[in-house]
């Protein structure tokens, strides 16, 4: 019986050491990702890759790869699909999304809401439309994006900040 209890104690201590090492490794990885996210946001040059959309009047759905919003200094490059209601007719006959453009940023505000949570609000003008992008970035690299337009119904996206740049 003493041998079984001894073996059980050794086994439990090995499991505890393994769990401790795994926890330390996860914490180190989280600190590294947090540092990369902070560096990206502070540089005002980052890309958010979006893979999920939540339109206001349609079912949420996954997106194919390639949709993104890139902030590069004072310029935004938006490559997003749009599903929703337009409040003003567009007679340009464009064959691409109204959220597919490159334009100067008119205003930009960034704030750290909590230790691991940042909110960025920026606005831009595309043709006659004023568009506000509210981006929420978490320390693990996850991001959400709400797009609010003067000419169409709002739409939300989610994805990750691209740390590979």
TORTOR-645434 format. One record per atom (N, C-alpha, C): residue in three letters; atom name; residue number from 1; x, z, y. Coordinates in steps of 0.02 Angstrom, whole numbers, plus 32768, in hexadecimal, padded with zeros to 4 digits. Atoms other than C-alpha are relative to their C-alpha. Layout:
<pts>
PT_res_atom_n_c1_c3_c2
PT_Ala_CA_NUM_X_Z_Y;
...
</pts>
This chain:
<pts>
PT_res_atom_n_c1_c3_c2
PT_Unk_N_1_8029_8000_7FC5;
PT_Unk_CA_1_8000_8000_8000;
PT_Unk_C_1_802B_8000_803F;
PT_Unk_N_2_7FD3_7FFE_7FC6;
PT_Unk_CA_2_8090_802A_8078;
PT_Unk_C_2_8020_7FBC_800B;
PT_Unk_N_3_7FE2_8042_7FFA;
PT_Unk_CA_3_80DE_7F80_8053;
PT_Unk_C_3_7FCF_7FCF_8021;
PT_Unk_N_4_8033_802C_7FE4;
PT_Unk_CA_4_803A_7F27_807D;
PT_Unk_C_4_7FF8_800F_804A;
PT_Unk_N_5_8007_7FED_7FBA;
PT_Unk_CA_5_8028_7F89_811F;
PT_Unk_C_5_803D_7FEA_8028;
PT_Unk_N_6_7FC3_8016_7FDE;
PT_Unk_CA_6_80DD_7F63_814B;
PT_Unk_C_6_8001_7FB5_800B;
PT_Unk_N_7_8003_8049_7FFA;
PT_Unk_CA_7_80C7_7EAA_812A;
PT_Unk_C_7_7FCB_7FEC_8034;
PT_Unk_N_8_8035_800E_7FCF;
PT_Unk_CA_8_8026_7EAB_818F;
PT_Unk_C_8_8018_800E_8047;
PT_Unk_N_9_7FE5_7FF0_7FBE;
PT_Unk_CA_9_807F_7EFF_8221;
PT_Unk_C_9_8031_7FCB_8017;
PT_Unk_N_10_7FD0_8035_7FEF;
PT_Unk_CA_10_810B_7E7D_821B;
PT_Unk_C_10_7FDB_7FC0_8012;
PT_Unk_N_11_8027_803C_7FF3;
PT_Unk_CA_11_808D_7DF0_8213;
PT_Unk_C_11_7FDD_8004_8044;
PT_Unk_N_12_8021_7FF7_7FBF;
PT_Unk_CA_12_802C_7E35_82A8;
PT_Unk_C_12_8031_7FFB_8039;
PT_Unk_N_13_7FCE_8004_7FCA;
PT_Unk_CA_13_80CB_7E48_830F;
PT_Unk_C_13_8018_7FB8_8009;
PT_Unk_N_14_7FED_8047_7FFA;
PT_Unk_CA_14_80FC_7D93_82E8;
PT_Unk_C_14_7FCB_7FD9_8024;
PT_Unk_N_15_8036_8022_7FDF;
PT_Unk_CA_15_8051_7D57_831D;
PT_Unk_C_15_7FFF_8012_804A;
PT_Unk_N_16_7FFF_7FEA_7FB9;
PT_Unk_CA_16_805C_7DBE_83BE;
PT_Unk_C_16_8038_7FDE_8025;
PT_Unk_N_17_7FC8_8022_7FDF;
PT_Unk_CA_17_8108_7D75_83E5;
PT_Unk_C_17_7FF0_7FB7_800B;
PT_Unk_N_18_8012_8047_7FFA;
PT_Unk_CA_18_80C8_7CC5_83C4;
PT_Unk_C_18_7FCD_7FF6_8038;
PT_Unk_N_19_8033_8005_7FCC;
PT_Unk_CA_19_8030_7CE2_8432;
PT_Unk_C_19_801E_800C_8045;
PT_Unk_N_20_7FDF_7FF1_7FC1;
PT_Unk_CA_20_809D_7D2C_84BA;
PT_Unk_C_20_8029_7FC5_8018;
PT_Unk_N_21_7FD9_803A_7FED;
PT_Unk_CA_21_8112_7C96_84B7;
PT_Unk_C_21_7FD3_7FC6_8016;
PT_Unk_N_22_802F_8034_7FED;
PT_Unk_CA_22_807E_7C1F_84BE;
PT_Unk_C_22_7FE3_800E_8045;
PT_Unk_N_23_801B_7FEE_7FBE;
PT_Unk_CA_23_8035_7C7E_8552;
PT_Unk_C_23_8033_7FF5_8036;
PT_Unk_N_24_7FCB_800A_7FCF;
PT_Unk_CA_24_80DC_7C7C_85AC;
PT_Unk_C_24_800A_7FB5_800E;
PT_Unk_N_25_7FF8_8049_7FF8;
PT_Unk_CA_25_80EC_7BC0_858D;
PT_Unk_C_25_7FC7_7FE3_8029;
PT_Unk_N_26_8039_8017_7FDA;
PT_Unk_CA_26_803C_7BA1_85CE;
PT_Unk_C_26_8006_8014_804A;
PT_Unk_N_27_7FF9_7FE8_7FBC;
PT_Unk_CA_27_805F_7C0A_8669;
PT_Unk_C_27_8036_7FD8_8025;
PT_Unk_N_28_7FCA_8027_7FE1;
PT_Unk_CA_28_8102_7BAC_868B;
PT_Unk_C_28_7FE8_7FB9_8010;
PT_Unk_N_29_801C_8043_7FF4;
PT_Unk_CA_29_80A8_7B05_8679;
PT_Unk_C_29_7FD0_8001_803A;
PT_Unk_N_30_8030_7FFA_7FC9;
PT_Unk_CA_30_801D_7B40_86ED;
PT_Unk_C_30_8024_8007_8044;
PT_Unk_N_31_7FD9_7FF8_7FC2;
PT_Unk_CA_31_809F_7B75_8770;
PT_Unk_C_31_801F_7FBE_8015;
PT_Unk_N_32_7FE1_8040_7FF2;
PT_Unk_CA_32_80F5_7ACC_8763;
PT_Unk_C_32_7FCB_7FCF_801C;
PT_Unk_N_33_8035_802C_7FE9;
PT_Unk_CA_33_8050_7A6C_8777;
PT_Unk_C_33_7FEA_8015_8046;
PT_Unk_N_34_8013_7FE6_7FBE;
PT_Unk_CA_34_801F_7ADC_880A;
PT_Unk_C_34_8032_7FEA_8035;
PT_Unk_N_35_7FCC_8016_7FD1;
PT_Unk_CA_35_80C6_7AB5_885E;
PT_Unk_C_35_7FFB_7FB5_800F;
PT_Unk_N_36_8007_8048_7FF6;
PT_Unk_CA_36_80AD_79FA_8844;
PT_Unk_C_36_7FC3_7FEF_802A;
PT_Unk_N_37_803D_800B_7FD8;
PT_Unk_CA_37_7FFC_7A02_888A;
PT_Unk_C_37_800D_8012_8048;
PT_Unk_N_38_7FF0_7FEB_7FBB;
PT_Unk_CA_38_8039_7A62_8923;
PT_Unk_C_38_802D_7FCE_8023;
PT_Unk_N_39_7FD2_8032_7FE3;
PT_Unk_CA_39_80C7_79E6_8940;
PT_Unk_C_39_7FDA_7FC1_8013;
PT_Unk_N_40_8027_803D_7FF3;
PT_Unk_CA_40_804E_7953_8934;
PT_Unk_C_40_7FD4_8009_803E;
PT_Unk_N_41_802D_7FF4_7FC8;
PT_Unk_CA_41_7FD1_79A0_89AD;
PT_Unk_C_41_8026_8009_8041;
PT_Unk_N_42_7FD8_7FF4_7FC3;
PT_Unk_CA_42_8056_79D7_8A29;
PT_Unk_C_42_8021_7FC0_801A;
PT_Unk_N_43_7FDF_803E_7FEB;
PT_Unk_CA_43_80A5_792A_8A2C;
PT_Unk_C_43_7FCF_7FCF_8021;
PT_Unk_N_44_8035_802E_7FE7;
PT_Unk_CA_44_7FFF_78D8_8A60;
PT_Unk_C_44_8007_7FBB_7FE2;
PT_Unk_N_45_7FFB_803E_8025;
PT_Unk_CA_45_8025_7853_89E0;
PT_Unk_C_45_7FF1_800F_7FB7;
PT_Unk_N_46_8015_7FF1_8044;
PT_Unk_CA_46_7FC4_7863_893F;
PT_Unk_C_46_7FC7_7FD1_7FEB;
PT_Unk_N_47_8035_802A_801C;
PT_Unk_CA_47_7F4C_7806_88CD;
PT_Unk_C_47_7FD5_802B_7FD3;
PT_Unk_N_48_802E_7FDD_802D;
PT_Unk_CA_48_7EB2_784B_8878;
PT_Unk_C_48_7FE1_7FCB_7FD3;
PT_Unk_N_49_801C_802D_8032;
PT_Unk_CA_49_7E81_77F1_87D8;
PT_Unk_C_49_7FBC_801C_7FEA;
PT_Unk_N_50_8045_7FE9_800C;
PT_Unk_CA_50_7DC5_77FB_87BB;
PT_Unk_C_50_7FE4_7FE1_7FC1;
PT_Unk_N_51_8019_8019_8040;
PT_Unk_CA_51_7D73_77ED_8711;
PT_Unk_C_51_7FB7_8012_7FF1;
PT_Unk_N_52_8046_7FEB_800A;
PT_Unk_CA_52_7CC2_7833_8728;
PT_Unk_C_52_7FDB_7FFA_8041;
PT_Unk_N_53_8028_800A_7FC4;
PT_Unk_CA_53_7C38_7809_87A4;
PT_Unk_C_53_7FBD_8022_7FF7;
PT_Unk_N_54_8042_7FE1_7FFF;
PT_Unk_CA_54_7B9B_7868_87D3;
PT_Unk_C_54_7FD9_7FE4_803B;
PT_Unk_N_55_802A_801B_7FCA;
PT_Unk_CA_55_7B25_77FA_8839;
PT_Unk_C_55_7FC4_802F_800B;
PT_Unk_N_56_8038_7FD3_7FF0;
PT_Unk_CA_56_7A92_7852_888E;
PT_Unk_C_56_7FC2_7FF2_7FD6;
PT_Unk_N_57_803F_8011_8021;
PT_Unk_CA_57_7A05_77F4_8836;
PT_Unk_C_57_8009_7FE1_7FBB;
PT_Unk_N_58_7FF3_801D_8041;
PT_Unk_CA_58_7A57_77BB_8795;
PT_Unk_C_58_8022_8034_7FD4;
PT_Unk_N_59_7FDE_7FD2_802E;
PT_Unk_CA_59_7AA1_780C_86FB;
PT_Unk_C_59_804B_7FFE_800C;
PT_Unk_N_60_7FB7_8000_7FFB;
PT_Unk_CA_60_7B56_7843_8708;
PT_Unk_C_60_801E_7FD7_7FC7;
PT_Unk_N_61_7FE1_8028_8034;
PT_Unk_CA_61_7BCE_77D6_86A7;
PT_Unk_C_61_804C_7FFF_8008;
PT_Unk_N_62_7FB7_8008_7FFF;
PT_Unk_CA_62_7C84_77BF_8679;
PT_Unk_C_62_8010_7FBB_801D;
PT_Unk_N_63_7FE9_803F_7FE3;
PT_Unk_CA_63_7CE4_7737_86D4;
PT_Unk_C_63_8038_7FE3_7FD7;
PT_Unk_N_64_7FC6_8020_801F;
PT_Unk_CA_64_7D5F_76BA_8691;
PT_Unk_C_64_803D_8013_802A;
PT_Unk_N_65_7FC2_7FED_7FDC;
PT_Unk_CA_65_7E13_76D5_86C5;
PT_Unk_C_65_800B_7FD5_803D;
PT_Unk_N_66_7FEC_8027_7FC6;
PT_Unk_CA_66_7E58_769E_876A;
PT_Unk_C_66_7FE0_8015_8041;
PT_Unk_N_67_801F_7FEC_7FC2;
PT_Unk_CA_67_7DE4_76EE_87E9;
PT_Unk_C_67_8029_8039_8020;
PT_Unk_N_68_7FD4_7FD1_7FDF;
PT_Unk_CA_68_7E44_7750_886B;
PT_Unk_C_68_7FF4_8003_804B;
PT_Unk_N_69_7FFB_7FF9_7FB8;
PT_Unk_CA_69_7E56_778F_891C;
PT_Unk_C_69_8048_8013_800E;
PT_Unk_N_70_7FBA_7FF3_7FEF;
PT_Unk_CA_70_7F04_7788_8966;
PT_Unk_C_70_8005_8012_804A;
PT_Unk_N_71_7FF2_7FEB_7FBC;
PT_Unk_CA_71_7F36_77E8_8A02;
PT_Unk_C_71_804B_7FF5_800A;
PT_Unk_N_72_7FBA_800E_7FF1;
PT_Unk_CA_72_7FD7_77A9_8A4E;
PT_Unk_C_72_800A_8008_804B;
PT_Unk_N_73_7FF7_7FF2_7FB9;
PT_Unk_CA_73_7FFB_77FD_8AF3;
PT_Unk_C_73_7FBE_7FFC_8025;
PT_Unk_N_74_803E_8006_7FD8;
PT_Unk_CA_74_7F74_77C2_8B6C;
PT_Unk_C_74_7FD3_7FC8_7FE8;
PT_Unk_N_75_8028_8037_801C;
PT_Unk_CA_75_7F28_773E_8AF8;
PT_Unk_C_75_7FE0_8016_7FBF;
PT_Unk_N_76_8022_7FF5_803F;
PT_Unk_CA_76_7EA8_7749_8A6D;
PT_Unk_C_76_7FF3_7FBD_7FDF;
PT_Unk_N_77_8012_803A_8028;
PT_Unk_CA_77_7E97_76C9_89E3;
PT_Unk_C_77_7FCE_8019_7FCC;
PT_Unk_N_78_8036_7FEA_802B;
PT_Unk_CA_78_7DF2_76DF_8989;
PT_Unk_C_78_7FEF_7FC7_7FD1;
PT_Unk_N_79_8015_8031_8033;
PT_Unk_CA_79_7DCE_7683_88E7;
PT_Unk_C_79_7FD0_8025_7FD2;
PT_Unk_N_80_8034_7FDC_8024;
PT_Unk_CA_80_7D2A_76CD_88AB;
PT_Unk_C_80_7FC2_7FD5_7FF8;
PT_Unk_N_81_803F_8023_8007;
PT_Unk_CA_81_7C87_768A_8866;
PT_Unk_C_81_7FCB_8024_8029;
PT_Unk_N_82_8037_7FDF_7FDE;
PT_Unk_CA_82_7BE3_76AE_88BD;
PT_Unk_C_82_7FBF_7FF3_7FDB;
PT_Unk_N_83_8043_8004_801D;
PT_Unk_CA_83_7B3A_76D3_886E;
PT_Unk_C_83_7FD3_802A_802D;
PT_Unk_N_84_802C_7FD9_7FD6;
PT_Unk_CA_84_7AAF_7706_88E3;
PT_Unk_C_84_7FD9_7FD6_8031;
PT_Unk_N_85_802C_8020_7FD0;
PT_Unk_CA_85_7A3C_76DE_8973;
PT_Unk_C_85_8025_7FF4_8042;
PT_Unk_N_86_7FE4_8010_7FBF;
PT_Unk_CA_86_7A76_7687_8A11;
PT_Unk_C_86_7FC9_8009_8034;
PT_Unk_N_87_8031_7FF5_7FCB;
PT_Unk_CA_87_7A1F_76BB_8AB2;
PT_Unk_C_87_7FFE_7FC6_8031;
PT_Unk_N_88_7FFC_803A_7FD3;
PT_Unk_CA_88_7A55_761F_8B0F;
PT_Unk_C_88_8016_7FC4_7FD6;
PT_Unk_N_89_7FF0_803C_8028;
PT_Unk_CA_89_7A5A_7570_8AC7;
PT_Unk_C_89_8044_7FE3_8015;
PT_Unk_N_90_7FBF_8020_7FF5;
PT_Unk_CA_90_7B03_751C_8AB5;
PT_Unk_C_90_7FF7_7FB5_7FF4;
PT_Unk_N_91_800B_8048_8005;
PT_Unk_CA_91_7AF4_7462_8AD9;
PT_Unk_C_91_8040_7FD9_7FF7;
PT_Unk_N_92_7FC0_8023_8008;
PT_Unk_CA_92_7BAB_743A_8ABB;
PT_Unk_C_92_8006_7FDD_7FBD;
PT_Unk_N_93_7FFF_8021_8041;
PT_Unk_CA_93_7B86_7405_8A09;
PT_Unk_C_93_803F_8011_7FD9;
PT_Unk_N_94_7FC3_7FED_8023;
PT_Unk_CA_94_7C1C_7466_89C9;
PT_Unk_C_94_7FF3_8008_7FB6;
PT_Unk_N_95_8007_7FFB_8048;
PT_Unk_CA_95_7C3A_7462_890F;
PT_Unk_C_95_8026_803B_7FE4;
PT_Unk_N_96_7FDD_7FC4_8018;
PT_Unk_CA_96_7C97_7507_8907;
PT_Unk_C_96_7FDF_803E_801C;
PT_Unk_N_97_801E_7FC0_7FED;
PT_Unk_CA_97_7C6D_75BD_891D;
PT_Unk_C_97_800C_800F_804A;
PT_Unk_N_98_7FF5_7FEC_7FBA;
PT_Unk_CA_98_7C55_7601_89CE;
PT_Unk_C_98_8034_8038_8005;
PT_Unk_N_99_7FCC_7FCD_8000;
PT_Unk_CA_99_7CD2_7689_899B;
PT_Unk_C_99_8043_7FE5_7FE8;
PT_Unk_N_100_7FC1_8022_8012;
PT_Unk_CA_100_7D5C_760B_8977;
PT_Unk_C_100_801E_7FE4_8041;
PT_Unk_N_101_7FE3_8014_7FC1;
PT_Unk_CA_101_7DC6_7600_8A15;
PT_Unk_C_101_8040_8027_800F;
PT_Unk_N_102_7FC5_7FDE_7FE5;
PT_Unk_CA_102_7E63_7634_8A72;
PT_Unk_C_102_7FF4_8008_804B;
PT_Unk_N_103_8010_7FF5_7FBA;
PT_Unk_CA_103_7E4F_7684_8B1E;
PT_Unk_C_103_8028_803C_801B;
PT_Unk_N_104_7FDF_7FC5_7FE3;
PT_Unk_CA_104_7EA0_76FF_8B98;
PT_Unk_C_104_7FD3_803E_7FFB;
PT_Unk_N_105_8024_7FC0_8001;
PT_Unk_CA_105_7E6E_77B6_8B8B;
PT_Unk_C_105_7FF4_8016_8047;
PT_Unk_N_106_8011_7FEB_7FBD;
PT_Unk_CA_106_7E13_77EF_8C27;
PT_Unk_C_106_800B_804B_800A;
PT_Unk_N_107_7FF4_7FB8_7FFD;
PT_Unk_CA_107_7E18_78AB_8C03;
PT_Unk_C_107_8012_8019_7FBB;
PT_Unk_N_108_7FE7_7FE5_8040;
PT_Unk_CA_108_7E6C_7913_8B7C;
PT_Unk_C_108_8008_804C_8008;
PT_Unk_N_109_7FFB_7FB7_7FFF;
PT_Unk_CA_109_7E59_79CD_8B5A;
PT_Unk_C_109_800B_8019_7FB9;
PT_Unk_N_110_7FF0_7FE4_8041;
PT_Unk_CA_110_7EA7_7A2B_8AC9;
PT_Unk_C_110_8002_804B_8006;
PT_Unk_N_111_7FFE_7FB7_7FFF;
PT_Unk_CA_111_7E8D_7AE1_8A9E;
PT_Unk_C_111_8005_801A_7FB9;
PT_Unk_N_112_7FFC_7FDE_8040;
PT_Unk_CA_112_7EBA_7B54_8A10;
PT_Unk_C_112_7FC9_8034_7FFF;
PT_Unk_N_113_803B_7FD4_8003;
PT_Unk_CA_113_7E15_7BA8_89E3;
PT_Unk_C_113_8010_803F_7FD9;
PT_Unk_N_114_7FEA_7FC9_802A;
PT_Unk_CA_114_7E5C_7C16_8959;
PT_Unk_C_114_8047_7FF2_7FE9;
PT_Unk_N_115_7FBB_8008_8019;
PT_Unk_CA_115_7F04_7C2D_8903;
PT_Unk_C_115_8008_7FBE_7FDB;
PT_Unk_N_116_7FF9_803B_802B;
PT_Unk_CA_116_7EE1_7B9B_888D;
PT_Unk_C_116_7FCD_7FCA_8011;
PT_Unk_N_117_8037_802D_7FEE;
PT_Unk_CA_117_7E62_7B34_88EF;
PT_Unk_C_117_8009_7FE8_8048;
PT_Unk_N_118_7FF6_801F_7FBF;
PT_Unk_CA_118_7E77_7ABA_8980;
PT_Unk_C_118_7FC6_7FD3_8011;
PT_Unk_N_119_8035_802D_7FE9;
PT_Unk_CA_119_7DF7_7A5D_89E7;
PT_Unk_C_119_801D_7FD2_8037;
PT_Unk_N_120_7FEA_8031_7FD0;
PT_Unk_CA_120_7E1F_79BE_8A46;
PT_Unk_C_120_7FC3_7FDA_8017;
PT_Unk_N_121_8038_8026_7FE4;
PT_Unk_CA_121_7DA3_796B_8ABA;
PT_Unk_C_121_801D_7FCD_802F;
PT_Unk_N_122_7FE7_8035_7FD5;
PT_Unk_CA_122_7DC8_78C3_8B08;
PT_Unk_C_122_7FC8_7FCF_800D;
PT_Unk_N_123_8032_8033_7FF1;
PT_Unk_CA_123_7D64_783D_8B5C;
PT_Unk_C_123_8024_7FC0_8014;
PT_Unk_N_124_7FE5_8042_7FF1;
PT_Unk_CA_124_7D80_7784_8B73;
PT_Unk_C_124_7FC6_7FD2_8013;
PT_Unk_N_125_8033_8032_7FEF;
PT_Unk_CA_125_7D24_76EB_8BB0;
PT_Unk_C_125_8011_7FC1_7FD8;
PT_Unk_N_126_7FFA_803F_8024;
PT_Unk_CA_126_7D07_7653_8B43;
PT_Unk_C_126_7FC9_7FD2_801A;
PT_Unk_N_127_802F_802D_7FDD;
PT_Unk_CA_127_7CB5_75C4_8BA2;
PT_Unk_C_127_7FD7_802B_8030;
PT_Unk_N_128_802A_7FD9_7FD2;
PT_Unk_CA_128_7C21_7619_8BFA;
PT_Unk_C_128_7FF0_8046_7FE6;
PT_Unk_N_129_8013_7FC4_8024;
PT_Unk_CA_129_7C17_76AB_8B82;
PT_Unk_C_129_8034_8038_8009;
PT_Unk_N_130_7FD5_7FC5_7FFE;
PT_Unk_CA_130_7C5F_775B_8B9D;
PT_Unk_C_130_7FFA_8022_7FBC;
PT_Unk_N_131_8000_7FE3_8043;
PT_Unk_CA_131_7C92_77A5_8AF5;
PT_Unk_C_131_802A_803F_8001;
PT_Unk_N_132_7FDD_7FC0_8006;
PT_Unk_CA_132_7CC4_785A_8AD3;
PT_Unk_C_132_8010_800B_7FB6;
PT_Unk_N_133_7FE9_7FEF_8043;
PT_Unk_CA_133_7D29_7887_8A39;
PT_Unk_C_133_8010_804A_7FFF;
PT_Unk_N_134_7FEF_7FB9_8009;
PT_Unk_CA_134_7D27_793D_8A05;
PT_Unk_C_134_801E_8007_7FBB;
PT_Unk_N_135_7FDA_7FFC_803F;
PT_Unk_CA_135_7DAA_795B_8980;
PT_Unk_C_135_800F_804A_7FF3;
PT_Unk_N_136_7FEF_7FBD_8015;
PT_Unk_CA_136_7DBE_79FD_8921;
PT_Unk_C_136_8033_7FF9_7FC7;
PT_Unk_N_137_7FCA_8004_8030;
PT_Unk_CA_137_7E61_7A11_88C1;
PT_Unk_C_137_8010_8046_7FE7;
PT_Unk_N_138_7FF0_7FC0_801F;
PT_Unk_CA_138_7E86_7A9D_8848;
PT_Unk_C_138_8049_8001_7FE9;
PT_Unk_N_139_7FBA_7FF8_8011;
PT_Unk_CA_139_7F30_7AE2_8817;
PT_Unk_C_139_8014_7FDC_7FC0;
PT_Unk_N_140_7FF0_8022_8040;
PT_Unk_CA_140_7F24_7A92_876A;
PT_Unk_C_140_7FFE_7FB4_8007;
PT_Unk_N_141_8001_8048_7FF5;
PT_Unk_CA_141_7F15_79E4_87B9;
PT_Unk_C_141_7FBC_7FE0_7FFD;
PT_Unk_N_142_8044_801B_8002;
PT_Unk_CA_142_7E5A_79CE_87A0;
PT_Unk_C_142_7FE8_7FF6_8048;
PT_Unk_N_143_8018_800E_7FBD;
PT_Unk_CA_143_7DFF_7984_8835;
PT_Unk_C_143_7FB8_7FE8_7FFE;
PT_Unk_N_144_8043_801B_7FF7;
PT_Unk_CA_144_7D4F_7961_8871;
PT_Unk_C_144_7FFE_7FDE_8044;
PT_Unk_N_145_8005_8027_7FC3;
PT_Unk_CA_145_7D1E_78E7_88F9;
PT_Unk_C_145_7FB6_7FF4_8010;
PT_Unk_N_146_8043_8010_7FE7;
PT_Unk_CA_146_7C7D_78DE_895E;
PT_Unk_C_146_8008_7FCD_8037;
PT_Unk_N_147_7FFE_8034_7FCE;
PT_Unk_CA_147_7C64_783F_89C2;
PT_Unk_C_147_7FBD_8000_8025;
PT_Unk_N_148_803C_7FFE_7FD6;
PT_Unk_CA_148_7BE9_784B_8A52;
PT_Unk_C_148_8006_7FC8_8033;
PT_Unk_N_149_7FFD_803B_7FD5;
PT_Unk_CA_149_7BBF_77AE_8AB3;
PT_Unk_C_149_7FC7_8002_8033;
PT_Unk_N_150_8035_8005_7FCD;
PT_Unk_CA_150_7B5D_778B_8B51;
PT_Unk_C_150_7FCC_7FCC_7FEC;
PT_Unk_N_151_802D_8038_8011;
PT_Unk_CA_151_7B0D_76F3_8AFD;
PT_Unk_C_151_7FE5_8001_7FB9;
PT_Unk_N_152_8018_8000_8045;
PT_Unk_CA_152_7AEE_7725_8A49;
PT_Unk_C_152_7FFF_8047_7FE4;
PT_Unk_N_153_8007_7FC0_8022;
PT_Unk_CA_153_7AC3_77B2_89D5;
PT_Unk_C_153_8044_8019_7FE6;
PT_Unk_N_154_7FC1_7FE3_8018;
PT_Unk_CA_154_7B50_7829_89A4;
PT_Unk_C_154_800A_7FF7_7FB6;
PT_Unk_N_155_7FED_8008_8046;
PT_Unk_CA_155_7BAC_781F_88FF;
PT_Unk_C_155_803B_802E_7FF2;
PT_Unk_N_156_7FCA_7FD2_8012;
PT_Unk_CA_156_7C22_7895_88A2;
PT_Unk_C_156_8029_7FE4_7FC6;
PT_Unk_N_157_7FD2_8015_8034;
PT_Unk_CA_157_7CB8_7876_8833;
PT_Unk_C_157_8029_803C_7FE9;
PT_Unk_N_158_7FCF_7FCE_8016;
PT_Unk_CA_158_7D30_78DE_87CC;
PT_Unk_C_158_8037_7FDF_7FD9;
PT_Unk_N_159_7FC5_801C_8022;
PT_Unk_CA_159_7DDC_78C2_8783;
PT_Unk_C_159_803B_802F_8009;
PT_Unk_N_160_7FC2_7FDA_7FFB;
PT_Unk_CA_160_7E8F_78F9_879B;
PT_Unk_C_160_802D_7FE3_8036;
PT_Unk_N_161_7FCD_8018_7FD2;
PT_Unk_CA_161_7F17_78F0_881D;
PT_Unk_C_161_8037_7FE2_7FD5;
PT_Unk_N_162_7FCC_8023_8027;
PT_Unk_CA_162_7F9D_7877_87E1;
PT_Unk_C_162_8043_8020_800F;
PT_Unk_N_163_7FC0_7FDE_7FF6;
PT_Unk_CA_163_803B_78DE_87CA;
PT_Unk_C_163_803B_7FD6_7FEA;
PT_Unk_N_164_7FCA_802B_8019;
PT_Unk_CA_164_809E_784D_8782;
PT_Unk_C_164_8022_7FD9_8038;
PT_Unk_N_165_7FE3_8026_7FC8;
PT_Unk_CA_165_80C1_7801_882E;
PT_Unk_C_165_803F_8020_801B;
</pts>
